[in-house]
Amino acid sequence: MNTTARETRVAILEDDVLVELMVDRPDAARMVGDVYKGRVEAVLPGIQAAFVDIGTDKAAFLHVSDVALEDGEEDEGEDAAAAPAAASSDDEGGRRSRKYPPIQDILKKGQELLVQVSKEPISTKGPRVTAHISLPGRFLVYMPGSSHVGVSRKIDDREERARLRALAREILPENSGGLIVRTVGEELTRETFERELRALMSLWAQMQKKAKKTRAPTPVHREAKLTAGIIRDLFSQKVDSLTVDAKNVFDEVVAYLGQVDPTLVERVHLYTDSKPLFDAYDLEREIRDAFHRRVNLASGGYIIVEQTEALVSIDVNTGRYTGKKDPEKTILKTNVDAAREIARQLRLRDVGGIIVCDFIDMETKANRDKVLQELRQHLARDRARTKAFQVSELGLIEMTRQRVRPSLYATQTAPCPTCEGTGRIFTPETVVRRIERAMRRAAVDGKERQLMVRVHPEVALFVLEQEPQLLRGLEKSLKLTLALRDDPLLQPDEMRLVATATQQDVSARYNLG
């Protein structure tokens, strides 16, 4: 954990390799898990959804599946326990296909209700919310509107699962809600169970009390901040160590662990060296690489990651790795390496939605299955829900990953003002052809007979070396007086047209592309 006055970064390493990075800044506060008292702005029967005003810039989206009463769900995974998003994301499948009463029979415009953010605003969409409130603790998730009692699927021992479920049903007061026992709740004692349940039920009572006193839209409960949430959700016996570089954060973590699990305190270390913490673990380079399209593989191959509005495409290439004799073995090794790296990159970049992986074509089904198995094995480490489908007829592996918040790329970058987000700019020759067209428009317009063209030095050099007669030819054919000037302050594919007589910028009038 690297903490400064304006930023907190949490890096998770597995086998000394960076696999997850979480960043918390004041200008990009996390919303998932926050509970609001909202007001229904519109009910849309056509898509069986409603828009709810919770006080954010854009109204929150509430689907009928996230408001209709339901019970008897399967035991939830660890992520479902950690965030309400698991109960309401589209990519898990299942909920959309169930039958629900019409949303217009459940909600009315102007109605007030408590909702919880399950997905942060992404791109042009507002936040997604659910009326199924879930309050996570360290060992339990309390669901006041449900009667379901479950155990995390990541607890494998059947006897332990049965014991925890029986304990939950025994301790949970009748008609007081539902519970999920989280993965760290394995070998949970009755005393700890009761103490945390009381705390969560008390929190729910306080939230209800606050909701009654306030008018919508208003926040009723804020989810724990990044540091507290990470310690609550992730720090367990499976974590070797936690290194913190801020004394106040160190004291806060130690105090919390002293209450919930004192055996973990010795694994928390305060970093006091003058060298920055992330530099000491060589993490800055790995973080920087997470923004690159190309990711090199240890074998010599590489993958290309392209993010688009609709989906993420990942292409696998052998690169300089050519093997020795057997091409199928070469391809299999590259694909297996790529499967491992793809799973890591999805976690590190926090990519969600639809993902399509184009592995190198393999002849045998056995090898295709090996690659799919390798991918699924490494995706199993991911806290976000993922699902990888069989290799398609085109040789592609299609998969989905739970999308709760914008990706690392979306939160830390902005569209380039030069290429406007395409990642590419026009070549010098293309710019010159645009200049030509602009001159012809000026000649037809007839208002300006003397023009100065300002371009980036690279474009000016292209004209000088490749088309030295360009301006003279345009002057002769169009009856204009033209001058070309280089301007290093311009973008590489930008050009400005200035009327020589008045020094007025007339680019907008003639530079139409």
C-alpha positions in Angstrom: 0.0 0.0 0.0 1.4 3.3 -1.2 -0.3 6.3 0.4 0.1 10.0 -0.3 -2.1 13.0 0.6 -4.0 12.8 -2.7 -3.8 9.1 -3.7 -3.8 5.6 -2.3 -2.5 2.7 -4.5 -2.8 -0.9 -3.5 -0.7 -3.5 -5.5 -1.3 -7.2 -5.2 1.6 -9.5 -6.0 1.3 -13.2 -6.6 4.6 -15.1 -7.0 6.4 -11.7 -7.0 4.4 -10.6 -10.1 1.9 -7.7 -10.1 -1.6 -9.0 -10.7 -3.9 -6.2 -9.4 -3.7 -2.5 -9.0 -6.3 -0.4 -7.2 -6.2 3.4 -7.1 -8.2 5.7 -4.9 -8.2 9.5 -5.6 -10.5 12.3 -4.4 -11.5 13.0 -8.0 -12.4 9.4 -8.7 -14.1 8.2 -5.5 -15.4 4.6 -5.5 -19.2 4.3 -5.4 -19.8 0.5 -5.4 -21.5 -0.6 -2.2 -22.8 2.9 -1.3 -26.5 3.0 -0.3 -28.7 5.9 -1.3 -32.3 6.9 -0.7 -33.4 7.5 -4.3 -36.5 8.7 -6.1 -37.8 7.0 -9.2 -37.5 9.4 -12.1 -39.0 7.2 -14.9 -40.4 3.7 -15.3 -39.7 2.2 -18.7 -41.9 -0.9 -19.3 -40.2 -1.4 -22.8 -36.9 -2.4 -21.2 -38.3 -3.4 -17.8 -36.2 -0.9 -16.0 -36.4 2.4 -14.1 -34.1 5.4 -13.7 -33.6 6.5 -10.1 -32.3 9.9 -9.0 -29.6 9.3 -6.3 -28.0 12.7 -6.6 -25.3 11.9 -9.2 -24.9 13.7 -12.5 -26.7 10.9 -14.3 -29.7 9.0 -13.0 -29.0 5.4 -11.8 -30.3 2.4 -13.8 -32.4 -0.1 -12.0 -33.5 -3.3 -13.8 -36.5 -5.3 -12.7 -34.2 -8.2 -11.7 -32.6 -5.9 -9.1 -35.9 -4.9 -7.5 -38.2 -7.9 -7.6 -38.3 -10.1 -4.6 -36.5 -13.5 -5.0 -35.1 -16.2 -2.8 -33.5 -19.6 -3.0 -30.4 -18.5 -5.0 -27.3 -20.7 -5.2 -24.5 -20.1 -2.8 -22.5 -17.1 -3.7 -18.9 -16.8 -4.6 -16.4 -14.7 -2.7 -17.0 -11.7 -5.0 -20.7 -11.8 -4.5 -20.0 -11.6 -0.9 -17.7 -8.7 -1.3 -19.8 -6.5 -3.5 -23.4 -6.2 -4.4 -22.4 -6.1 -8.1 -22.3 -9.8 -8.2 -25.9 -10.0 -7.6 -26.9 -7.6 -10.4 -24.4 -7.8 -13.2 -25.6 -8.8 -16.6 -22.5 -10.9 -17.5 -23.2 -13.7 -15.0 -26.3 -15.0 -17.0 -29.3 -16.5 -15.3 -31.1 -13.4 -13.9 -32.1 -12.0 -17.2 -33.8 -15.3 -18.2 -36.0 -15.5 -15.1 -39.6 -14.4 -15.0 -40.3 -11.2 -13.0 -43.5 -9.3 -12.5 -43.8 -6.2 -14.7 -41.7 -3.3 -13.3 -44.7 -0.9 -13.7 -46.5 -3.1 -11.1 -43.6 -2.7 -8.6 -42.4 0.9 -9.0 -44.1 4.2 -9.7 -42.7 7.5 -10.7 -41.9 9.7 -7.7 -41.6 6.6 -5.4 -38.7 6.7 -2.9 -36.6 3.6 -2.1 -33.3 2.5 -0.8 -30.8 1.3 -3.5 -27.2 0.2 -3.5 -24.6 1.0 -6.2 -23.6 -2.3 -7.9 -21.7 -0.8 -10.9 -20.0 2.6 -11.2 -20.7 5.0 -14.0 -18.8 3.7 -17.1 -18.4 5.8 -20.3 -21.7 7.5 -21.1 -23.7 5.3 -18.7 -24.8 6.3 -15.2 -24.3 4.0 -12.2 -26.3 0.8 -11.9 -28.1 0.1 -8.6 -30.0 -2.7 -6.9 -32.7 -2.7 -4.3 -31.3 -5.9 -2.9 -29.1 -4.4 -0.2 -26.1 -6.4 1.1 -23.8 -5.3 3.9 -20.4 -7.0 3.9 -18.4 -7.6 7.1 -15.2 -9.5 7.3 -16.7 -12.9 7.8 -20.3 -12.4 6.8 -22.5 -10.6 4.3 -25.9 -9.6 5.7 -28.8 -9.2 3.3 -31.7 -7.6 5.2 -34.2 -8.1 2.3 -33.5 -11.8 1.7 -34.0 -15.1 3.6 -31.3 -16.9 1.8 -28.5 -18.5 3.9 -25.4 -19.5 1.9 -21.7 -20.3 2.1 -18.9 -19.1 -0.3 -18.2 -21.6 -3.0 -14.5 -21.2 -2.3 -14.9 -23.1 0.9 -14.4 -26.7 -0.5 -14.8 -28.8 2.6 -18.3 -30.3 2.6 -18.5 -30.8 6.4 -17.3 -27.3 7.1 -19.8 -25.8 4.6 -22.6 -27.8 6.3 -21.4 -26.7 9.8 -21.3 -23.0 8.7 -24.8 -23.1 7.1 -26.3 -24.8 10.2 -24.6 -22.3 12.5 -25.9 -19.4 10.4 -29.5 -20.7 10.4 -29.3 -21.3 14.2 -28.0 -17.8 15.1 -29.9 -15.7 12.5 -33.1 -14.4 14.1 -36.3 -15.4 12.3 -37.5 -13.1 9.6 -34.5 -10.8 10.0 -32.8 -11.3 6.7 -30.3 -13.5 4.9 -26.6 -14.3 5.3 -23.6 -15.5 3.2 -20.6 -16.8 5.0 -17.4 -15.5 3.3 -14.3 -17.4 2.4 -12.4 -16.0 5.4 -15.2 -17.3 7.6 -13.9 -20.8 7.3 -13.5 -22.3 10.8 -15.6 -19.3 12.1 -16.5 -19.6 15.8 -20.0 -19.0 17.2 -18.8 -16.0 19.3 -17.2 -14.3 16.3 -20.3 -15.1 14.2 -22.7 -13.5 16.7 -20.5 -10.4 17.3 -20.3 -9.6 13.6 -24.0 -10.3 12.9 -25.0 -8.0 15.7 -22.8 -5.2 14.2 -24.2 -5.6 10.7 -27.8 -5.7 11.9 -27.1 -2.6 14.0 -25.7 -0.9 11.0 -28.8 -1.7 9.0 -31.0 -0.3 11.8 -29.0 2.9 11.7 -29.4 3.2 7.9 -33.1 2.7 8.1 -33.4 5.4 10.8 -31.4 7.8 8.7 -33.4 7.0 5.6 -36.7 7.9 7.4 -35.3 11.3 8.5 -34.0 12.4 5.1 -35.5 13.3 1.8 -34.4 11.7 -1.5 -32.0 11.8 -3.1 -29.4 11.4 -0.4 -26.6 9.0 0.6 -27.5 6.8 3.5 -24.3 4.7 3.9 -20.8 4.9 2.4 -18.9 1.7 1.7 -15.5 1.4 3.4 -12.7 3.3 1.6 -10.1 1.4 -0.4 -7.7 0.7 2.5 -10.3 -0.5 4.9 -12.2 -2.5 2.2 -9.0 -4.3 1.1 -8.1 -5.3 4.6 -11.7 -6.5 5.3 -12.1 -8.4 2.0 -8.7 -9.7 1.1 -6.3 -9.9 4.0 -6.4 -13.4 5.3 -4.1 -16.4 6.2 -3.5 -16.8 2.5 -1.7 -13.5 2.3 2.0 -13.7 3.2 2.5 -10.1 4.1 1.2 -6.5 3.8 3.7 -3.7 3.4 2.5 -0.2 4.1 4.5 3.1 3.7 2.4 5.4 5.8 2.5 5.3 9.6 -1.2 6.3 10.1 -2.4 3.6 7.7 -0.1 1.1 9.4 -1.6 1.9 12.8 -5.2 1.8 11.4 -4.6 -1.7 9.9 -2.9 -3.1 13.0 -5.8 -1.7 15.2 -8.4 -3.3 13.0 -6.6 -6.7 12.8 -6.1 -6.6 16.6 -9.9 -6.8 16.9 -10.8 -9.3 14.1 -7.7 -11.6 13.7 -4.7 -10.8 15.9 -2.7 -13.7 14.3 -2.4 -11.5 11.2 -0.8 -8.5 12.9 2.8 -9.9 12.5 2.3 -10.0 8.8 1.9 -6.2 8.5 5.1 -4.3 7.9 5.8 -0.6 8.0 8.1 0.5 5.1 10.5 3.2 6.2 13.2 3.2 3.6 13.9 6.5 1.7 13.5 4.7 -1.6 9.8 4.8 -2.7 7.9 1.6 -1.9 6.8 0.8 -5.4 10.3 1.4 -6.7 11.7 -1.0 -4.2 9.5 -3.8 -5.7 10.0 -2.5 -9.3 6.3 -2.0 -9.7 6.3 1.3 -11.6 7.6 -0.3 -14.7 4.9 -3.0 -14.6 2.2 -0.4 -14.0 3.4 1.7 -17.0 3.4 -1.4 -19.2 -0.3 -2.0 -18.3 -1.2 0.9 -20.5 0.6 -0.4 -23.6 -1.1 -2.4 -26.3 1.7 -4.9 -26.7 2.6 -7.3 -23.9 5.7 -9.5 -24.4 5.7 -13.1 -23.3 8.6 -14.9 -21.7 8.7 -17.3 -24.6 9.4 -14.5 -27.1 5.8 -14.2 -28.4 3.5 -11.3 -27.6 -0.1 -10.3 -27.2 -1.9 -7.2 -28.4 -4.7 -5.8 -26.2 -7.2 -3.5 -27.9 -10.0 -1.9 -25.9 -13.1 -0.7 -27.8 -16.6 0.5 -26.8 -18.2 -2.9 -27.6 -15.5 -5.4 -26.4 -11.9 -6.1 -25.8 -9.9 -8.0 -28.4 -6.7 -9.9 -27.6 -4.5 -11.2 -30.4 -1.7 -13.7 -29.8 1.5 -13.9 -32.0 4.6 -16.1 -31.9 6.9 -13.1 -32.5 10.5 -14.1 -32.4 9.8 -17.5 -30.8 10.0 -20.1 -33.6 10.8 -23.2 -31.7 13.0 -25.9 -33.2 11.3 -28.5 -35.3 7.7 -29.1 -34.4 5.5 -26.0 -35.3 2.5 -27.4 -33.3 4.6 -27.5 -30.1 5.8 -24.0 -30.8 2.3 -22.7 -31.2 1.0 -24.6 -28.1 3.8 -23.2 -25.9 3.1 -19.6 -27.1 -0.7 -20.1 -26.6 -0.3 -21.5 -23.1 2.1 -18.7 -22.1 -0.4 -16.2 -23.6 -3.4 -17.8 -21.7 -1.5 -17.2 -18.5 -0.6 -13.6 -19.3 -4.1 -12.8 -20.6 -5.6 -13.8 -17.3 -3.1 -11.6 -15.5 -3.6 -8.6 -17.8 -7.4 -8.7 -17.4 -7.0 -8.5 -13.6 -4.3 -5.9 -13.8 -6.1 -3.6 -16.2 -9.5 -4.4 -14.6 -11.1 -5.0 -18.0 -14.7 -6.0 -18.0 -17.5 -7.0 -20.4 -17.0 -9.1 -23.5 -13.5 -10.3 -24.3 -12.5 -12.1 -27.5 -9.1 -13.9 -27.6 -7.6 -14.9 -30.9 -5.1 -17.6 -30.1 -2.8 -19.0 -32.8 -4.6 -21.7 -34.8 -3.9 -25.3 -33.5 -4.6 -28.5 -35.4 -5.5 -30.8 -32.6 -8.5 -30.5 -30.3 -6.4 -31.8 -27.4 -4.1 -28.8 -27.7 -7.0 -26.4 -28.0 -8.4 -27.9 -24.8 -5.0 -27.5 -23.0 -5.0 -23.8 -23.8 -8.6 -23.3 -22.6 -7.9 -25.2 -19.4 -4.8 -23.1 -18.7 -6.9 -19.9 -19.3 -9.6 -21.1 -17.0 -7.2 -22.2 -14.3 -5.6 -18.8 -14.1 -9.0 -17.0 -14.4 -10.0 -18.9 -11.2 -7.7 -16.6 -9.2 -9.7 -13.6 -10.3 -12.0 -12.0 -7.7 -14.2 -10.7 -10.5 -16.5 -13.3 -12.0 -15.3 -14.6 -15.3 -16.5 -17.2 -17.8 -14.5 -18.6 -20.7 -16.5 -20.4 -23.4 -15.3 -23.2 -25.7 -13.1 -22.4 -28.7 -15.5 -21.2 -31.5 -15.5 -22.3 -35.1 -13.3 -19.4 -36.0 -10.7 -20.5 -33.4 -11.6 -17.7 -30.9 -12.2 -18.0 -27.2 -15.0 -15.7 -26.1 -15.3 -14.8 -22.5 -17.0 -12.4 -20.1 -15.6 -10.6 -17.0 -17.7 -8.9 -14.4 -17.5 -5.2 -14.9 -18.0 -3.2 -11.7 -16.1 0.0 -12.4 -14.2 1.6 -15.3 -11.0 -0.1 -16.3 -7.6 1.2 -15.2 -7.1 2.5 -18.7 -10.4 4.5 -18.6 -9.8 6.0 -15.2 -6.2 7.1 -15.7 -6.2 8.3 -19.3 -8.1 10.7 -21.5 -8.7 10.9 -25.2 -5.8 12.3 -27.1 -6.6 15.8 -28.5 -4.5 15.0 -31.6 -6.1 11.7 -32.7 -9.3 12.2 -30.7 -9.0 8.8 -29.1 -8.3 6.6 -32.1 -4.7 6.1 -31.2 -3.6 7.2 -34.7 -2.9 10.5 -36.5 -2.9 11.5 -40.2 0.3 11.1 -42.1 2.1 14.2 -43.5 0.9 13.4 -47.1 -2.7 13.2 -45.9 -2.3 16.6 -44.3 -0.9 18.0 -47.5 -3.9 16.7 -49.5 -6.2 18.4 -47.0 -4.3 21.6 -47.5 -4.8 21.2 -51.2 -8.6 20.8 -50.8 -8.7 23.8 -48.4 -7.0 26.0 -51.0 -9.5 25.0 -53.6 -12.4 26.0 -51.3 -10.7 29.4 -50.7 -10.4 30.0 -54.4 -14.1 29.2 -55.0 -15.1 31.4 -52.0 -13.1 34.3 -53.4 -13.0 36.2 -50.1 -9.3 35.6 -49.3 -6.7 35.8 -52.1 -3.6 35.7 -49.8 -3.2 32.9 -47.3 -0.5 31.6 -44.9 -0.6 27.9 -44.1 0.9 26.9 -40.7 1.8 23.3 -40.2 3.9 21.1 -38.0 7.7 21.0 -38.9 7.4 17.4 -40.0 4.7 18.3 -42.6 6.7 21.3 -43.8 9.7 19.1 -44.3 7.6 16.6 -46.3 6.5 19.4 -48.6 10.1 20.7 -49.0 11.5 17.2 -49.8 8.7 15.4 -51.6 6.6 18.2 -53.2 8.7 21.3 -53.5 6.5 22.7 -56.4 3.2 22.3 -54.5 2.6 25.9 -53.5 3.8 27.3 -56.8 1.4 25.0 -58.7 -1.5 25.9 -56.4 -0.8 29.6 -56.8 -0.8 29.3 -60.6 -3.9 27.2 -60.9 -6.0 28.9 -58.2 -4.8 32.5 -58.6 -3.9 32.7 -54.9 -0.8 34.0 -53.1 0.3 31.3 -50.6 3.0 31.0 -47.9 4.0 27.9 -45.9 5.3 28.3 -42.3 6.3 25.6 -39.8 5.0 25.9 -36.3 6.3 23.4 -33.7 3.4 24.3 -31.3 0.9 22.6 -33.7 0.0 19.0 -33.4 1.6 16.7 -36.0 -1.5 16.5 -38.2 -2.9 19.9 -37.4 -2.9 22.9 -39.9 -4.0 26.5 -39.5 -5.0 28.9 -42.3 -4.4 32.6 -41.7 -5.5 35.5 -44.0 -2.3 37.4 -44.7 -4.0 40.8 -44.9 -5.9 40.7 -41.6 -4.0 38.0 -39.8 -7.4 36.4 -39.1 -7.6 32.6 -38.6 -9.9 31.2 -41.3 -9.2 27.5 -40.7 -12.8 26.7 -39.8 -14.0 28.3 -43.0 -11.9 26.2 -45.4 -10.4 23.2 -43.6 -13.3 20.8 -43.7 -11.2 17.7 -44.2 
